[in-house]
Amino acid sequence: MSKVSGYTQGVFNAGKVKNWGTELSMGITPVRLKDFQWDFNFNWSKNHSKVLKLPDGVDRIQLASSEGTVQFYIEKVRSLGTLYAKMAKRDEDGNILVDREGKLLNEADQFLADVSPKWIGGVRNSFRYKGVSVSVLLDFRKGGKLWSATVHQGARDGQTIASLEGRDDYLFSYLILGENGEERMGFLQPTYTNNPNATQNTNGDTGVLVPYGDRFRPKGVQAPNSVYDSSVTLLAGQRNMAWLNPANYWINTDANAHYYLYDTSFIKLKEISVGYDLPRNFLRNQMKGVFQSMKLSFVGRNVAILHRNTPKGLDPEASSSLGIVQGFEKGFNLPTSTYGFDIKVTF
């Protein structure tokens, strides 16, 4: 707050949020016989949210940030939870803009994603044959976004598969062939051109441009779908032909935030159990009638992720917060499964 008011801080109601949605549940028994029964249960829900009001003069509130790259906001008229980031600058056609060296230009405070899933659901199938029962639970989610600080840092450190792109090509060009910066930027040195008078102008552009094609080998990493910015004389709007040092490209946190954003759709084998009800005769004769019923079960939870769009080892449900702030993953534990036994008795 303005210190002119005599205060430095104030506590306010954060605002007003509207939530509405639909939930559907269904339970049926497709098969029911004397010794066999199949029960099917289905649940599906879709939720919408919208920030209707914030304190006067405030259009959005930042609740969290990650790696100095991505911010989580509560923003008026949007759903509850949006991510913003500094990302690559683009032209009106969506092409990434680069300088004459092929380095990505960037713009701050760009909308990155809405973290909310489109819908979620689950399916449970239960089977019983005489005293044996089997239950299988599947959970699924469609949509939603997750920004991974783990993958972000791994790429910066050169420890991810993605960061291998162009590494050998760059080292071959730089260390083995000794090619200089001009040649990796798509230009030929004047001494190697058919025009002995070719020279660089004050903007660093030569009259000899080497177009990239099948006849020219890669020399590092090239920004995808990129063109030269209007500040690059003579080449503005033309396809980028420069090659970058992979280390410099992946360490560029100012333009590559979108690489570490993942769709959180998934299908999970959430639970599986196999149980056996001891016969009443056995309980009556061997247990002297102490127990009316006894059931022994083997149970596994979080058994497997059957489908996901996140990298292996990164749980689509990973989160650094249990509260409103969602869509951030910061060093989340690897997905784990648990297995155990249940004994249920009635007296």
DRENDO-1510 file (C-alpha; in Angstrom, 1 decimal, always signed):
<recs>
REC; n; res; u; v; w
REC; 1; MET; +0.0; +0.0; +0.0 .
REC; 2; SER; +1.1; +3.6; -0.5 .
REC; 3; LYS; +2.9; +4.8; +2.6 .
REC; 4; VAL; +1.1; +8.1; +2.3 .
REC; 5; SER; -1.9; +6.2; +3.8 .
REC; 6; GLY; +0.1; +5.6; +7.0 .
REC; 7; TYR; +0.2; +1.9; +6.4 .
REC; 8; THR; +2.5; -0.5; +4.5 .
REC; 9; GLN; +0.1; -3.5; +4.3 .
REC; 10; GLY; -3.5; -4.3; +4.3 .
REC; 11; VAL; -5.6; -7.5; +4.6 .
REC; 12; PHE; -8.5; -7.7; +2.1 .
REC; 13; ASN; -11.0; -10.3; +1.0 .
REC; 14; ALA; -9.3; -11.7; -2.1 .
REC; 15; GLY; -12.4; -11.5; -4.2 .
REC; 16; LYS; -15.3; -13.5; -5.5 .
REC; 17; VAL; -15.1; -16.8; -7.5 .
REC; 18; LYS; -18.0; -18.5; -9.2 .
REC; 19; ASN; -17.9; -22.3; -9.5 .
REC; 20; TRP; -20.5; -24.4; -11.4 .
REC; 21; GLY; -20.4; -27.7; -13.1 .
REC; 22; THR; -21.9; -31.1; -13.8 .
REC; 23; GLU; -21.4; -34.5; -12.1 .
REC; 24; LEU; -22.8; -37.8; -13.3 .
REC; 25; SER; -22.8; -41.1; -11.4 .
REC; 26; MET; -24.1; -44.5; -12.6 .
REC; 27; GLY; -24.1; -47.9; -11.0 .
REC; 28; ILE; -25.4; -51.0; -12.7 .
REC; 29; THR; -25.2; -54.8; -12.3 .
REC; 30; PRO; -24.8; -56.2; -15.8 .
REC; 31; VAL; -24.7; -59.8; -14.6 .
REC; 32; ARG; -26.2; -61.3; -11.5 .
REC; 33; LEU; -26.2; -65.1; -11.1 .
REC; 34; LYS; -26.3; -67.4; -8.1 .
REC; 35; ASP; -22.5; -67.8; -7.9 .
REC; 36; PHE; -21.4; -64.8; -10.0 .
REC; 37; GLN; -22.0; -61.1; -10.1 .
REC; 38; TRP; -20.5; -58.1; -12.0 .
REC; 39; ASP; -21.0; -54.6; -10.7 .
REC; 40; PHE; -20.1; -51.5; -12.8 .
REC; 41; ASN; -19.8; -48.0; -11.3 .
REC; 42; PHE; -19.0; -44.9; -13.3 .
REC; 43; ASN; -18.4; -41.3; -12.2 .
REC; 44; TRP; -17.7; -38.2; -14.4 .
REC; 45; SER; -17.6; -34.5; -13.4 .
REC; 46; LYS; -16.8; -31.2; -15.1 .
REC; 47; ASN; -16.2; -28.0; -13.2 .
REC; 48; HIS; -16.1; -24.4; -14.4 .
REC; 49; SER; -14.7; -21.5; -12.4 .
REC; 50; LYS; -14.5; -17.8; -13.0 .
REC; 51; VAL; -13.0; -15.0; -11.0 .
REC; 52; LEU; -15.7; -12.4; -10.8 .
REC; 53; LYS; -14.2; -9.8; -8.5 .
REC; 54; LEU; -10.9; -8.7; -6.9 .
REC; 55; PRO; -10.1; -5.8; -4.7 .
REC; 56; ASP; -10.6; -2.4; -6.2 .
REC; 57; GLY; -7.9; -1.4; -8.7 .
REC; 58; VAL; -6.6; -5.0; -8.9 .
REC; 59; ASP; -7.0; -7.1; -12.0 .
REC; 60; ARG; -4.9; -10.0; -10.9 .
REC; 61; ILE; -3.0; -11.4; -7.8 .
REC; 62; GLN; +0.2; -13.4; -8.0 .
REC; 63; LEU; +0.1; -16.3; -5.6 .
REC; 64; ALA; +3.3; -18.1; -6.6 .
REC; 65; SER; +6.2; -18.2; -9.0 .
REC; 66; SER; +8.7; -20.8; -10.2 .
REC; 67; GLU; +12.4; -20.5; -11.2 .
REC; 68; GLY; +11.9; -16.8; -11.9 .
REC; 69; THR; +10.3; -17.9; -15.1 .
REC; 70; VAL; +6.6; -18.7; -14.6 .
REC; 71; GLN; +4.0; -17.0; -12.4 .
REC; 72; PHE; +0.6; -18.3; -11.0 .
REC; 73; TYR; -2.1; -15.7; -11.0 .
REC; 74; ILE; -5.7; -15.3; -9.9 .
REC; 75; GLU; -7.0; -13.1; -12.7 .
REC; 76; LYS; -10.3; -11.4; -13.1 .
REC; 77; VAL; -12.7; -13.0; -15.7 .
REC; 78; ARG; -10.4; -16.0; -16.1 .
REC; 79; SER; -10.8; -19.4; -14.4 .
REC; 80; LEU; -9.2; -20.0; -11.0 .
REC; 81; GLY; -5.6; -20.4; -11.8 .
REC; 82; THR; -3.6; -19.1; -14.8 .
REC; 83; LEU; +0.1; -19.3; -15.6 .
REC; 84; TYR; +2.1; -16.4; -17.2 .
REC; 85; ALA; +5.7; -16.4; -18.3 .
REC; 86; LYS; +8.4; -14.6; -20.3 .
REC; 87; MET; +8.4; -16.4; -23.6 .
REC; 88; ALA; +9.6; -16.1; -27.2 .
REC; 89; LYS; +8.5; -13.0; -29.1 .
REC; 90; ARG; +6.3; -13.9; -32.1 .
REC; 91; ASP; +5.0; -12.1; -35.2 .
REC; 92; GLU; +1.3; -11.9; -36.2 .
REC; 93; ASP; +1.6; -15.3; -37.9 .
REC; 94; GLY; +2.9; -17.0; -34.8 .
REC; 95; ASN; +6.5; -17.3; -36.0 .
REC; 96; ILE; +9.3; -17.0; -33.4 .
REC; 97; LEU; +11.4; -13.9; -33.9 .
REC; 98; VAL; +15.2; -14.1; -33.6 .
REC; 99; ASP; +18.1; -11.6; -34.0 .
REC; 100; ARG; +20.8; -12.0; -36.6 .
REC; 101; GLU; +22.6; -14.6; -34.5 .
REC; 102; GLY; +19.5; -16.8; -34.3 .
REC; 103; LYS; +18.9; -16.0; -30.6 .
REC; 104; LEU; +15.3; -15.9; -29.5 .
REC; 105; LEU; +13.8; -12.5; -28.7 .
REC; 106; ASN; +11.4; -12.5; -25.8 .
REC; 107; GLU; +8.5; -10.7; -24.3 .
REC; 108; ALA; +7.6; -10.7; -20.6 .
REC; 109; ASP; +4.2; -11.5; -19.0 .
REC; 110; GLN; +2.7; -13.7; -21.7 .
REC; 111; PHE; -0.3; -15.9; -21.1 .
REC; 112; LEU; +1.0; -19.5; -20.9 .
REC; 113; ALA; -1.9; -21.8; -19.8 .
REC; 114; ASP; -5.1; -22.4; -17.8 .
REC; 115; VAL; -4.2; -25.1; -15.3 .
REC; 116; SER; -7.8; -26.5; -14.8 .
REC; 117; PRO; -8.7; -29.9; -16.3 .
REC; 118; LYS; -11.6; -30.1; -18.7 .
REC; 119; TRP; -13.1; -33.1; -16.8 .
REC; 120; ILE; -12.3; -36.0; -14.5 .
REC; 121; GLY; -13.8; -39.4; -13.8 .
REC; 122; GLY; -13.4; -42.9; -12.7 .
REC; 123; VAL; -14.6; -46.4; -13.4 .
REC; 124; ARG; -14.8; -49.3; -11.0 .
REC; 125; ASN; -15.5; -52.9; -12.1 .
REC; 126; SER; -16.2; -55.5; -9.3 .
REC; 127; PHE; -16.5; -59.2; -9.9 .
REC; 128; ARG; -17.6; -61.9; -7.4 .
REC; 129; TYR; -17.4; -65.6; -7.9 .
REC; 130; LYS; -18.6; -67.6; -4.9 .
REC; 131; GLY; -16.2; -66.4; -2.1 .
REC; 132; VAL; -13.7; -64.7; -4.4 .
REC; 133; SER; -14.0; -61.0; -5.3 .
REC; 134; VAL; -11.9; -58.8; -7.6 .
REC; 135; SER; -12.2; -55.0; -7.9 .
REC; 136; VAL; -10.4; -52.8; -10.4 .
REC; 137; LEU; -10.6; -49.0; -10.2 .
REC; 138; LEU; -9.5; -46.7; -13.1 .
REC; 139; ASP; -9.1; -42.9; -12.8 .
REC; 140; PHE; -8.9; -40.6; -15.7 .
REC; 141; ARG; -8.5; -36.9; -16.4 .
REC; 142; LYS; -8.8; -34.9; -19.6 .
REC; 143; GLY; -6.8; -31.7; -20.0 .
REC; 144; GLY; -5.2; -29.4; -17.5 .
REC; 145; LYS; -1.6; -28.1; -17.5 .
REC; 146; LEU; +1.5; -28.6; -15.4 .
REC; 147; TRP; +4.7; -26.7; -15.5 .
REC; 148; SER; +7.7; -28.7; -14.4 .
REC; 149; ALA; +10.6; -27.0; -12.7 .
REC; 150; THR; +12.4; -30.4; -12.6 .
REC; 151; VAL; +12.4; -30.8; -16.4 .
REC; 152; HIS; +13.3; -27.2; -16.8 .
REC; 153; GLN; +16.4; -27.5; -14.6 .
REC; 154; GLY; +17.3; -30.8; -16.2 .
REC; 155; ALA; +17.4; -29.2; -19.6 .
REC; 156; ARG; +19.4; -26.3; -18.3 .
REC; 157; ASP; +22.0; -28.8; -16.9 .
REC; 158; GLY; +22.1; -30.8; -20.1 .
REC; 159; GLN; +20.6; -33.9; -18.4 .
REC; 160; THR; +17.5; -34.4; -20.5 .
REC; 161; ILE; +17.0; -36.2; -23.8 .
REC; 162; ALA; +15.7; -33.0; -25.4 .
REC; 163; SER; +19.0; -31.2; -24.5 .
REC; 164; LEU; +20.9; -33.6; -26.7 .
REC; 165; GLU; +19.5; -32.0; -29.8 .
REC; 166; GLY; +22.3; -30.5; -31.9 .
REC; 167; ARG; +25.1; -31.2; -29.3 .
REC; 168; ASP; +27.2; -33.5; -31.6 .
REC; 169; ASP; +26.6; -31.3; -34.6 .
REC; 170; TYR; +27.8; -28.2; -32.8 .
REC; 171; LEU; +30.9; -29.8; -31.4 .
REC; 172; PHE; +31.8; -31.2; -34.8 .
REC; 173; SER; +31.4; -27.7; -36.4 .
REC; 174; TYR; +33.2; -25.9; -33.6 .
REC; 175; LEU; +35.9; -28.2; -32.5 .
REC; 176; ILE; +36.6; -30.4; -35.5 .
REC; 177; LEU; +36.0; -28.1; -38.4 .
REC; 178; GLY; +36.8; -24.8; -36.6 .
REC; 179; GLU; +33.9; -23.0; -38.2 .
REC; 180; ASN; +33.4; -19.5; -36.9 .
REC; 181; GLY; +30.3; -17.7; -35.8 .
REC; 182; GLU; +29.4; -16.3; -39.2 .
REC; 183; GLU; +29.2; -19.8; -40.7 .
REC; 184; ARG; +26.9; -21.0; -38.0 .
REC; 185; MET; +24.8; -17.9; -38.4 .
REC; 186; GLY; +24.1; -18.8; -42.0 .
REC; 187; PHE; +26.7; -16.6; -43.6 .
REC; 188; LEU; +29.9; -17.4; -45.5 .
REC; 189; GLN; +33.2; -15.6; -44.8 .
REC; 190; PRO; +34.0; -13.3; -47.7 .
REC; 191; THR; +37.1; -15.3; -48.6 .
REC; 192; TYR; +34.9; -18.3; -49.4 .
REC; 193; THR; +32.5; -16.6; -51.7 .
REC; 194; ASN; +32.5; -16.2; -55.4 .
REC; 195; ASN; +32.5; -12.5; -54.9 .
REC; 196; PRO; +36.0; -11.4; -53.5 .
REC; 197; ASN; +34.5; -8.0; -52.7 .
REC; 198; ALA; +31.8; -9.3; -50.3 .
REC; 199; THR; +32.0; -7.6; -47.0 .
REC; 200; GLN; +29.9; -7.2; -43.9 .
REC; 201; ASN; +27.9; -4.0; -43.5 .
REC; 202; THR; +27.5; -2.1; -40.2 .
REC; 203; ASN; +24.6; -4.3; -39.2 .
REC; 204; GLY; +26.6; -7.5; -39.6 .
REC; 205; ASP; +24.7; -8.7; -42.7 .
REC; 206; THR; +26.7; -9.9; -45.6 .
REC; 207; GLY; +25.5; -10.1; -49.2 .
REC; 208; VAL; +26.1; -13.8; -49.2 .
REC; 209; LEU; +23.5; -15.8; -47.3 .
REC; 210; VAL; +23.7; -19.6; -47.2 .
REC; 211; PRO; +20.1; -21.0; -47.3 .
REC; 212; TYR; +19.5; -24.0; -45.1 .
REC; 213; GLY; +18.4; -27.1; -46.9 .
REC; 214; ASP; +19.1; -30.8; -47.4 .
REC; 215; ARG; +22.5; -29.9; -48.9 .
REC; 216; PHE; +23.6; -28.2; -45.7 .
REC; 217; ARG; +24.4; -30.0; -42.5 .
REC; 218; PRO; +23.1; -28.8; -39.1 .
REC; 219; LYS; +25.6; -27.1; -36.9 .
REC; 220; GLY; +23.8; -26.9; -33.6 .
REC; 221; VAL; +20.2; -26.1; -32.5 .
REC; 222; GLN; +17.9; -24.0; -34.7 .
REC; 223; ALA; +14.8; -22.3; -33.2 .
REC; 224; PRO; +11.8; -24.0; -34.7 .
REC; 225; ASN; +9.4; -22.0; -36.9 .
REC; 226; SER; +11.5; -18.9; -36.6 .
REC; 227; VAL; +12.1; -15.8; -38.8 .
REC; 228; TYR; +14.4; -12.8; -38.5 .
REC; 229; ASP; +13.0; -9.8; -36.6 .
REC; 230; SER; +12.4; -6.5; -38.2 .
REC; 231; SER; +15.6; -5.2; -36.6 .
REC; 232; VAL; +17.7; -7.4; -38.8 .
REC; 233; THR; +18.4; -5.4; -41.9 .
REC; 234; LEU; +17.7; -7.1; -45.3 .
REC; 235; LEU; +16.6; -10.3; -43.7 .
REC; 236; ALA; +13.5; -9.3; -41.8 .
REC; 237; GLY; +10.7; -11.8; -42.1 .
REC; 238; GLN; +12.9; -14.4; -43.8 .
REC; 239; ARG; +13.4; -17.9; -42.4 .
REC; 240; ASN; +16.0; -18.1; -39.7 .
REC; 241; MET; +19.1; -19.9; -40.9 .
REC; 242; ALA; +21.4; -19.6; -37.8 .
REC; 243; TRP; +22.6; -22.4; -35.6 .
REC; 244; LEU; +23.0; -22.0; -31.8 .
REC; 245; ASN; +25.2; -23.6; -29.2 .
REC; 246; PRO; +22.8; -26.1; -27.6 .
REC; 247; ALA; +24.0; -25.1; -24.1 .
REC; 248; ASN; +23.1; -21.5; -24.7 .
REC; 249; TYR; +19.8; -22.4; -26.2 .
REC; 250; TRP; +18.6; -24.7; -23.4 .
REC; 251; ILE; +19.9; -22.4; -20.6 .
REC; 252; ASN; +17.8; -19.6; -22.1 .
REC; 253; THR; +15.0; -19.4; -19.5 .
REC; 254; ASP; +13.7; -16.1; -20.9 .
REC; 255; ALA; +12.1; -17.7; -24.0 .
REC; 256; ASN; +11.7; -21.5; -23.5 .
REC; 257; ALA; +9.1; -21.7; -20.8 .
REC; 258; HIS; +6.7; -23.5; -23.2 .
REC; 259; TYR; +9.0; -26.5; -23.5 .
REC; 260; TYR; +8.3; -27.5; -19.9 .
REC; 261; LEU; +4.5; -27.2; -19.9 .
REC; 262; TYR; +2.7; -30.5; -20.1 .
REC; 263; ASP; -0.9; -31.7; -20.7 .
REC; 264; THR; -2.0; -33.5; -17.5 .
REC; 265; SER; -4.4; -35.9; -19.2 .
REC; 266; PHE; -4.0; -39.5; -17.8 .
REC; 267; ILE; -5.5; -42.9; -17.3 .
REC; 268; LYS; -4.4; -44.6; -14.1 .
REC; 269; LEU; -4.9; -48.0; -12.6 .
REC; 270; LYS; -5.7; -46.5; -9.3 .
REC; 271; GLU; -6.6; -49.6; -7.3 .
REC; 272; ILE; -6.8; -53.3; -7.6 .
REC; 273; SER; -7.9; -55.7; -4.9 .
REC; 274; VAL; -8.4; -59.5; -4.7 .
REC; 275; GLY; -10.3; -60.8; -1.7 .
REC; 276; TYR; -11.6; -64.1; -0.3 .
REC; 277; ASP; -14.5; -64.5; +2.1 .
REC; 278; LEU; -13.9; -67.4; +4.4 .
REC; 279; PRO; -16.9; -69.9; +4.4 .
REC; 280; ARG; -19.3; -69.5; +7.3 .
REC; 281; ASN; -19.0; -73.2; +8.0 .
REC; 282; PHE; -15.3; -72.8; +8.5 .
REC; 283; LEU; -15.8; -69.8; +10.9 .
REC; 284; ARG; -18.4; -71.7; +12.8 .
REC; 285; ASN; -16.5; -74.9; +13.2 .
REC; 286; GLN; -12.9; -73.7; +13.4 .
REC; 287; MET; -13.4; -70.3; +15.0 .
REC; 288; LYS; -16.0; -71.6; +17.4 .
REC; 289; GLY; -18.4; -69.0; +16.1 .
REC; 290; VAL; -16.3; -66.0; +17.3 .
REC; 291; PHE; -16.5; -64.3; +13.9 .
REC; 292; GLN; -19.6; -63.9; +11.9 .
REC; 293; SER; -17.5; -63.1; +8.7 .
REC; 294; MET; -13.9; -62.7; +7.7 .
REC; 295; LYS; -12.5; -61.4; +4.5 .
REC; 296; LEU; -8.8; -61.5; +3.5 .
REC; 297; SER; -7.8; -59.1; +0.7 .
REC; 298; PHE; -4.7; -58.2; -1.3 .
REC; 299; VAL; -4.7; -54.5; -2.2 .
REC; 300; GLY; -2.6; -52.4; -4.6 .
REC; 301; ARG; -2.9; -48.7; -4.9 .
REC; 302; ASN; -1.5; -46.3; -7.6 .
REC; 303; VAL; -0.5; -49.5; -9.4 .
REC; 304; ALA; +0.2; -48.0; -12.8 .
REC; 305; ILE; -0.1; -45.0; -15.1 .
REC; 306; LEU; -1.6; -46.5; -18.3 .
REC; 307; HIS; -1.5; -43.2; -20.3 .
REC; 308; ARG; +0.1; -39.8; -19.7 .
REC; 309; ASN; +1.5; -36.9; -21.6 .
REC; 310; THR; +4.1; -36.0; -19.0 .
REC; 311; PRO; +7.7; -37.4; -19.1 .
REC; 312; LYS; +8.3; -40.8; -17.6 .
REC; 313; GLY; +8.7; -40.4; -13.8 .
REC; 314; LEU; +6.7; -37.2; -13.7 .
REC; 315; ASP; +3.2; -37.8; -12.2 .
REC; 316; PRO; +0.5; -35.9; -14.0 .
REC; 317; GLU; -1.0; -35.2; -10.6 .
REC; 318; ALA; +2.3; -33.8; -9.1 .
REC; 319; SER; +1.9; -30.5; -7.3 .
REC; 320; SER; +3.9; -28.3; -5.1 .
REC; 321; SER; +0.8; -27.2; -3.2 .
REC; 322; LEU; -2.3; -28.7; -1.7 .
REC; 323; GLY; -4.2; -25.4; -1.9 .
REC; 324; ILE; -5.4; -23.1; -4.7 .
REC; 325; VAL; -2.0; -23.0; -6.4 .
REC; 326; GLN; -1.9; -25.8; -8.9 .
REC; 327; GLY; +0.0; -26.5; -12.1 .
REC; 328; PHE; +3.5; -26.3; -10.6 .
REC; 329; GLU; +5.8; -29.2; -10.1 .
REC; 330; LYS; +9.0; -28.6; -8.1 .
REC; 331; GLY; +11.0; -31.7; -7.2 .
REC; 332; PHE; +8.0; -33.9; -6.6 .
REC; 333; ASN; +8.7; -37.4; -5.5 .
REC; 334; LEU; +8.6; -40.1; -8.1 .
REC; 335; PRO; +5.3; -41.9; -8.5 .
REC; 336; THR; +5.0; -44.7; -6.0 .
REC; 337; SER; +2.8; -47.7; -5.6 .
REC; 338; THR; +1.7; -49.4; -2.4 .
REC; 339; TYR; +0.7; -53.0; -1.8 .
REC; 340; GLY; -0.7; -54.6; +1.3 .
REC; 341; PHE; -3.2; -56.9; +2.9 .
REC; 342; ASP; -6.6; -56.2; +4.5 .
REC; 343; ILE; -8.3; -58.4; +7.1 .
REC; 344; LYS; -11.9; -57.5; +7.8 .
REC; 345; VAL; -13.9; -59.3; +10.4 .
REC; 346; THR; -17.3; -58.9; +12.0 .
REC; 347; PHE; -18.2; -60.4; +15.4 .
</recs>
